Amino acid sequence: MSDVLATAGLSVRFGGVHAVEDVDLAVDDGQLVGLIGPNGAGKTTFIDAITGFVRYSGRVELDGRDLTGLPPHARAQRGLARTWQSTELFDDLTVRENIEVGAERPSFLALAAELAGRRSPAGEAPDEALELLDLHGIADAMPAELTQGQRKLVGVARAIAMGPRLLCLDEPAAGLDTRESEDLGQRLRQIADAGTTTLLIDHDMGLVLTICDQIVVLEFGRVIASGSPEEVRRDARVVEAYLGGASGQATEVVAAEHDDAGRGGRT
């Protein structure tokens, strides 16, 4: 597999504070990679940096091409799509029309296909994004009629309709109940299995441990662990950073969240 995203020495400073410091991270083609850590670890800042919304030092490559100096819209045209923690939909447009907004990029779609060397599997048309996320039943609904879980899925579908090389999801399960989070996890796994390379930030440890291929853990802007879900959930540094103590009991909690999550994805 080749790297779709690769960062080297990525750092972001706000005044004298290092929000992200010297982060090396790679996301292989077709993988679903989780980026986790406690509040203030630098996860959203990392996505802000690679998508061009904050200044950074270091190097960011998409499909081996350096993105240095490119503004957010140019990075989107290269194939970087993202969602935000707050899912903003156009209230006067139907679900289908909201998703069509993301697909209104004919020149981008052609460039994305060229960069990928293949047709985007997740959807060059809104109907494909609707089908992938099982949203056909609410395609003509207005945003005000949707549950929070449905709004999150529409936001993901809109990003997918762009046909991205890398889909960055920032806290898509925030505010969802257990059933909605389980459904979202299944859909995200399906998106990755359909070929869309995905970088996922979420605080739902059970969700991330169950559906991701690889996990990277940040604390105070630095990578403290990376590897498979099995490796990460047994790492004492992760237990201490995420749960506030490296006791055996805390380790058992992390293990239980993975074993009993029942998300319907990979275990």
C-alpha positions in Angstrom: 0.0 0.0 0.0 1.1 3.6 -0.6 0.7 6.6 1.6 -2.3 8.8 0.8 -1.3 11.2 3.6 2.2 11.6 5.0 3.3 14.3 7.5 6.9 14.8 8.7 7.7 17.0 11.6 4.4 18.7 11.6 4.2 21.4 14.3 1.7 24.2 15.1 2.4 27.0 17.6 0.0 29.5 19.1 2.2 32.0 20.7 4.4 30.1 23.1 2.2 27.0 23.1 3.0 24.0 21.0 -0.5 22.7 20.0 1.1 20.1 17.7 4.7 19.2 17.9 6.8 17.2 15.5 4.1 14.8 14.4 5.0 12.1 11.8 1.9 10.3 10.6 1.0 8.2 7.6 -2.3 7.0 6.3 -2.1 4.2 3.8 -4.4 3.9 0.8 -7.8 2.5 1.7 -7.2 2.5 5.5 -9.3 3.9 8.3 -7.0 5.5 10.8 -8.1 6.8 14.2 -6.5 9.8 15.8 -7.3 9.9 19.5 -6.3 11.6 22.7 -7.6 13.6 25.6 -9.1 17.1 25.3 -6.5 19.5 24.2 -4.2 16.9 22.7 -4.0 18.7 19.4 -6.3 16.4 17.3 -8.4 19.0 15.6 -5.5 21.3 15.2 -3.7 18.6 13.3 -6.6 18.3 10.8 -6.8 22.1 10.7 -3.1 22.1 9.7 -3.2 19.4 7.0 -6.3 21.0 5.5 -4.7 24.4 5.4 -6.7 26.3 8.1 -3.8 27.0 10.4 -0.1 27.7 9.7 2.4 25.0 10.5 6.0 24.0 10.1 7.0 20.6 8.7 5.8 18.8 5.6 2.4 17.6 4.5 2.1 15.3 1.4 -1.0 14.0 -0.3 -0.3 11.2 -2.7 3.4 12.1 -2.5 2.8 15.8 -3.5 3.8 18.5 -1.1 1.0 20.8 -0.1 3.2 23.6 1.3 1.7 27.0 0.7 -1.6 25.8 -0.6 -4.8 27.4 0.8 -7.7 25.3 2.0 -9.6 25.4 -1.3 -6.6 24.3 -3.2 -6.1 21.4 -0.9 -9.7 20.4 -1.3 -9.2 20.4 -5.0 -6.2 18.1 -4.5 -8.5 15.6 -2.7 -8.7 16.6 1.0 -12.2 16.6 2.3 -13.2 17.2 6.0 -16.2 17.5 8.3 -16.4 19.8 11.3 -17.4 19.1 14.9 -20.5 21.2 14.3 -22.5 19.8 11.4 -23.7 22.8 9.5 -26.3 22.0 6.9 -28.2 24.4 4.6 -31.6 24.6 6.3 -33.5 25.6 3.2 -32.2 22.6 1.2 -33.3 19.0 1.3 -30.9 16.3 2.3 -30.2 15.4 -1.4 -29.6 19.1 -2.2 -27.2 19.4 0.7 -25.2 16.5 -0.6 -25.3 17.8 -4.1 -23.5 20.9 -2.9 -20.5 18.8 -2.1 -20.6 17.2 -5.6 -20.7 20.5 -7.5 -17.0 20.3 -8.4 -16.6 18.8 -11.9 -13.0 20.0 -12.3 -12.1 18.6 -8.8 -13.6 15.2 -9.5 -11.5 14.9 -12.7 -8.4 15.9 -10.8 -9.2 13.5 -7.9 -9.6 10.6 -10.3 -6.3 11.5 -11.9 -4.5 11.7 -8.6 -6.0 8.4 -7.4 -5.3 6.6 -10.6 -8.8 5.2 -10.4 -12.5 6.3 -10.1 -13.4 7.3 -6.6 -15.3 4.4 -5.1 -17.3 6.5 -2.7 -19.3 8.5 -5.2 -18.9 10.8 -8.1 -22.7 11.4 -7.7 -24.9 12.2 -4.7 -27.0 9.1 -5.2 -23.9 6.9 -4.5 -23.2 8.8 -1.3 -26.9 8.5 -0.3 -26.7 4.7 -1.0 -23.5 4.2 0.9 -24.9 5.9 4.0 -28.4 4.5 3.6 -29.9 7.9 3.4 -32.3 7.4 0.4 -35.3 7.2 2.8 -34.7 10.8 4.0 -33.3 12.2 0.7 -36.2 14.7 0.4 -36.4 15.6 4.1 -35.4 19.0 5.4 -32.6 19.3 8.0 -35.0 20.4 10.7 -36.7 17.0 10.4 -33.5 15.0 11.1 -32.2 13.5 14.2 -28.7 14.5 15.3 -27.4 11.1 14.1 -28.9 11.7 10.6 -27.5 15.2 10.4 -24.0 13.7 11.1 -24.5 11.2 8.4 -25.6 13.9 5.9 -22.4 15.8 6.7 -20.3 12.8 6.0 -22.2 12.1 2.8 -21.6 15.6 1.6 -17.9 15.2 2.1 -18.0 11.8 0.4 -19.8 13.3 -2.6 -16.6 15.3 -3.4 -14.9 12.0 -4.2 -11.9 12.7 -1.8 -8.6 11.0 -1.7 -8.6 11.5 2.1 -11.7 12.0 4.2 -11.0 13.7 7.5 -13.8 13.3 10.1 -13.7 15.5 13.2 -15.9 14.0 16.1 -18.7 12.6 13.9 -20.1 10.6 16.9 -20.2 13.6 19.3 -23.7 14.0 20.8 -24.9 10.6 19.4 -26.6 8.0 21.6 -25.3 4.4 21.7 -27.5 3.2 18.8 -26.7 6.1 16.6 -22.9 5.7 17.3 -23.1 2.0 16.4 -24.8 2.8 13.2 -22.3 5.5 12.3 -19.4 3.1 13.0 -20.8 0.5 10.7 -21.2 3.2 7.9 -17.7 4.5 8.4 -16.3 1.0 8.2 -18.3 0.5 4.9 -16.9 3.8 3.5 -13.3 2.6 4.2 -14.0 -0.8 2.8 -15.5 0.8 -0.3 -12.0 2.4 -0.8 -12.2 5.8 0.7 -9.1 6.5 2.8 -10.3 8.0 6.1 -8.7 9.8 9.1 -11.1 9.7 12.1 -11.1 11.8 15.3 -13.5 10.7 18.0 -13.7 10.4 21.7 -15.8 7.3 21.6 -13.0 4.8 22.4 -15.1 1.7 21.8 -16.0 3.1 18.3 -12.5 3.9 17.3 -11.0 0.7 18.7 -13.5 -1.5 16.9 -13.6 0.0 13.4 -10.1 1.4 12.7 -7.2 -0.4 11.0 -4.6 1.7 12.8 -4.7 4.2 15.7 -2.4 7.1 16.5 -2.6 8.7 20.0 -1.7 12.3 20.8 -1.0 13.8 24.1 0.0 17.5 24.5 0.5 17.7 20.7 2.9 14.7 20.5 2.5 11.2 19.3 2.7 8.8 22.4 1.6 5.6 20.7 0.6 4.2 17.3 -0.3 0.8 16.0 -3.2 -1.7 15.7 -6.2 -1.3 18.0 -5.0 -4.3 20.0 -1.5 -2.8 20.5 -2.9 0.7 21.4 -5.5 -0.5 23.9 -2.8 -2.4 25.8 -0.3 0.5 25.9 0.1 1.8 29.4 0.9 5.3 28.1 -2.5 5.4 26.4 -4.3 4.2 29.4 -2.7 6.9 31.6 -3.3 9.7 29.0 -6.8 8.7 28.2 -8.1 7.5 31.6 -5.9 9.4 34.0 -4.0 6.5 35.5 -2.1 3.4 34.4 -3.7 1.0 36.9 -4.7 -2.5 35.9 -8.3 -1.5 36.5 -8.0 1.3 33.9 -6.4 -1.1 31.4 -9.3 -3.5 31.9 -11.8 -0.6 31.1 -10.1 0.1 27.8 -10.1 -3.6 27.0 -13.8 -3.9 27.9 -14.7 -0.9 25.7 -13.1 -2.7 22.8 -14.4 -6.2 23.5 -18.0 -5.2 24.4 -18.5 -2.4 21.9 -20.5 -4.5 19.5 -20.3 -2.0 16.8 -20.7 -4.4 13.9 -17.3 -3.5 12.4 -13.9 -5.1 12.7 -12.8 -6.5 16.0 
